[in-house]
């Protein structure tokens, strides 16, 4: 059998952890399209990406935690490997010159933690609803959160040979509310939800449960991820 051309190559690699923002219209780019966008942008920037070895080499670009579609963030993480040593500031400058609107890199540094250390993420949520003032939304949310449970619908991954389904779960034990208040014409919520390899909760699971309970129609739901955290509450770096 013919061996792949990169078999047994020992190409030196230089690892970088990049922090990037996803804002404006870019928040509607799906995770799969984001990966493709990054690959094209890195190519335009002329950054020497390290490719995995084996029978199916691919560019090493690793997102440890996907961002929910429609959410903004300035704390997203992308791990890459390069075949040449490039200064962190120079790398950020090169990449930003090739990025589309709404996507930009903030900083680059050597990875300090493993992806498996990610445990939760903090979000800022703003909700405005038709025929409901911000103060009334706050009162309803306070009642909603103070209950003994929060029943929500969550999509369940199918077992082999079965179809995907929806089940009702109590998410109250997994929601850590940091702040809720009426702010201007919207309800502002700051909370932490589980994220990572063990359990992931999308903000829409909570907001849908809240709106459905009181039969509210949201005019706008704004979501921004503000922190990615480890089990001990430290920032993931």
C-alpha positions in Angstrom: 0.0 0.0 0.0 1.3 3.4 -0.9 2.2 5.5 2.1 0.9 9.1 2.5 3.5 11.8 1.7 3.5 13.2 5.2 4.1 9.8 6.8 6.7 9.9 9.6 7.3 13.7 9.1 8.4 15.5 12.3 7.3 19.1 11.6 8.0 21.4 14.5 4.8 23.1 15.8 4.2 26.2 17.8 0.9 26.3 19.8 -1.2 29.5 20.3 -4.4 30.1 22.1 -6.3 33.0 20.5 -9.1 35.0 22.1 -11.6 36.4 19.5 -14.8 38.3 19.3 -17.9 37.4 17.3 -20.3 40.4 17.0 -22.9 42.1 14.9 -24.0 40.1 11.8 -21.2 37.6 12.5 -23.2 36.2 15.4 -25.5 34.5 12.9 -22.6 32.4 11.4 -23.1 28.8 12.4 -20.2 27.0 14.1 -19.5 24.9 11.0 -19.4 28.0 8.8 -17.2 29.7 11.4 -14.6 26.9 11.1 -14.6 27.4 7.3 -14.4 31.1 7.6 -11.4 30.8 9.9 -9.6 28.4 7.6 -10.1 30.8 4.6 -9.0 33.8 6.7 -5.9 32.1 7.9 -5.0 31.3 4.3 -5.5 34.9 3.2 -3.4 36.1 6.1 -0.5 33.8 5.0 -0.2 32.3 8.5 1.7 28.9 8.3 -0.8 26.5 9.9 0.4 23.2 11.1 -1.4 20.2 9.6 -2.2 17.0 11.4 -0.2 13.9 10.4 -1.7 10.7 9.0 -3.9 9.6 6.1 -6.3 12.6 6.3 -4.2 15.7 7.2 -6.2 18.8 8.2 -5.4 22.2 9.5 -5.2 22.2 13.3 -7.9 24.7 14.4 -9.6 23.7 17.7 -12.6 25.5 19.2 -13.0 24.1 22.8 -16.5 25.5 23.3 -19.0 26.4 20.5 -20.9 29.6 20.9 -24.7 29.4 20.6 -26.0 30.7 17.3 -27.2 34.3 17.7 -25.0 35.1 20.7 -22.2 37.7 20.8 -18.9 37.3 22.6 -15.5 38.8 23.1 -14.1 35.9 25.0 -14.2 33.1 22.4 -11.3 30.7 22.2 -9.5 29.2 19.2 -6.4 26.9 19.6 -4.1 26.7 16.6 -0.7 25.3 15.8 1.8 26.9 13.4 4.9 25.6 11.6 6.8 28.8 12.3 7.4 30.9 15.3 5.4 34.2 15.2 5.2 36.9 17.8 1.7 36.9 19.5 1.0 40.6 18.7 2.2 40.1 15.1 0.0 37.1 14.7 -3.1 39.0 15.9 -2.3 41.9 13.5 -1.9 39.6 10.5 -5.1 37.7 11.2 -7.3 40.8 11.8 -6.2 42.2 8.4 -7.8 39.1 6.8 -11.0 38.7 9.0 -14.5 39.6 7.8 -16.8 42.1 9.5 -17.8 41.1 13.1 -14.9 38.7 13.7 -11.6 39.9 15.1 -8.9 38.6 17.4 -8.1 40.3 20.7 -4.9 38.5 21.9 -2.7 35.4 21.5 -0.8 33.5 24.1 0.6 30.1 24.9 -2.1 27.7 26.1 -2.1 27.2 29.9 -5.0 24.9 30.6 -6.6 21.8 28.9 -10.0 21.9 27.3 -11.3 19.4 29.8 -11.0 22.0 32.5 -13.8 24.1 31.1 -16.8 23.7 33.4 -19.2 26.7 32.8 -19.8 29.9 31.0 -21.2 33.3 32.1 -23.8 35.0 29.9 -25.5 38.4 29.8 -29.1 38.2 28.6 -31.4 41.1 27.8 -35.1 40.5 27.1 -37.7 42.9 25.8 -41.3 41.7 25.4 -44.3 43.2 23.8 -47.0 44.6 26.1 -44.7 44.0 29.1 -42.6 46.6 30.9 -39.1 45.9 32.1 -40.2 46.1 35.7 -43.0 43.5 35.1 -40.5 41.2 33.3 -38.2 41.5 36.3 -41.1 40.6 38.7 -42.1 37.6 36.6 -38.5 36.4 36.3 -38.0 36.7 40.1 -41.0 34.6 40.7 -39.9 32.2 38.0 -36.4 31.7 39.4 -37.5 31.5 43.1 -39.6 28.4 42.4 -38.4 25.0 43.6 -37.8 23.9 40.1 -37.4 25.2 36.5 -38.9 22.7 34.0 -37.4 23.1 30.5 -37.5 21.2 27.3 -34.1 19.8 26.2 -33.2 18.0 23.1 -31.8 14.5 23.8 -29.2 12.9 21.7 -30.5 9.6 20.3 -29.1 6.2 21.2 -28.0 4.0 18.4 -31.0 3.1 16.2 -33.3 5.6 17.9 -34.5 9.0 16.9 -33.6 12.3 18.7 -36.2 13.3 21.2 -37.3 16.0 23.7 -37.5 15.5 27.4 -38.5 17.7 30.3 -35.8 18.3 32.8 -35.4 20.4 36.0 -32.5 22.9 35.2 -32.7 24.8 38.5 -29.7 23.0 40.0 -27.6 24.0 37.0 -28.4 27.7 36.8 -26.4 30.1 38.9 -28.1 33.5 38.9 -25.6 36.4 39.5 -27.9 39.3 38.8 -31.4 40.2 37.5 -32.9 43.7 37.2 -35.0 46.0 35.1 -32.5 48.0 33.0 -34.0 50.6 30.7 -36.7 48.9 28.6 -35.3 45.4 29.1 -34.8 42.7 31.7 -31.1 42.2 32.3 -30.0 38.8 33.5 -26.4 37.7 34.3 -26.0 34.0 35.0 -23.7 31.1 34.7 -24.6 27.8 33.0 -22.7 24.5 32.7 -20.5 24.2 29.7 -17.9 21.7 28.5 -17.7 18.0 28.1 -20.0 16.9 30.9 -23.1 19.1 30.4 -24.0 22.0 28.2 -27.0 24.2 28.7 -27.9 26.7 26.0 -29.3 30.0 27.2 -32.4 29.5 25.0 -33.4 26.5 27.2 -33.8 28.9 30.1 -35.3 31.9 28.2 -37.8 29.6 26.4 -38.9 28.1 29.7 -39.4 31.6 31.2 -41.3 33.0 28.2 -43.5 30.0 27.8 -44.5 29.8 31.5 -46.0 33.3 31.3 -47.0 33.2 27.7 -44.8 36.1 26.8 -43.8 37.1 23.3 -40.2 38.4 23.2 -39.5 41.4 20.9 -35.8 40.8 21.3 -33.5 38.5 23.2 -29.9 39.6 23.3 -27.2 37.1 24.5 -23.6 37.8 25.1 -21.1 35.3 26.5 -18.8 37.1 28.9 -16.7 34.5 30.6 -15.5 30.9 30.1 -14.8 29.3 33.5 -13.1 26.3 35.2 -14.6 24.3 38.0 -12.9 26.4 40.7 -14.4 29.6 39.1 -11.2 30.8 37.6 -11.1 32.1 34.0 -10.1 29.5 31.5 -6.8 30.4 30.0 
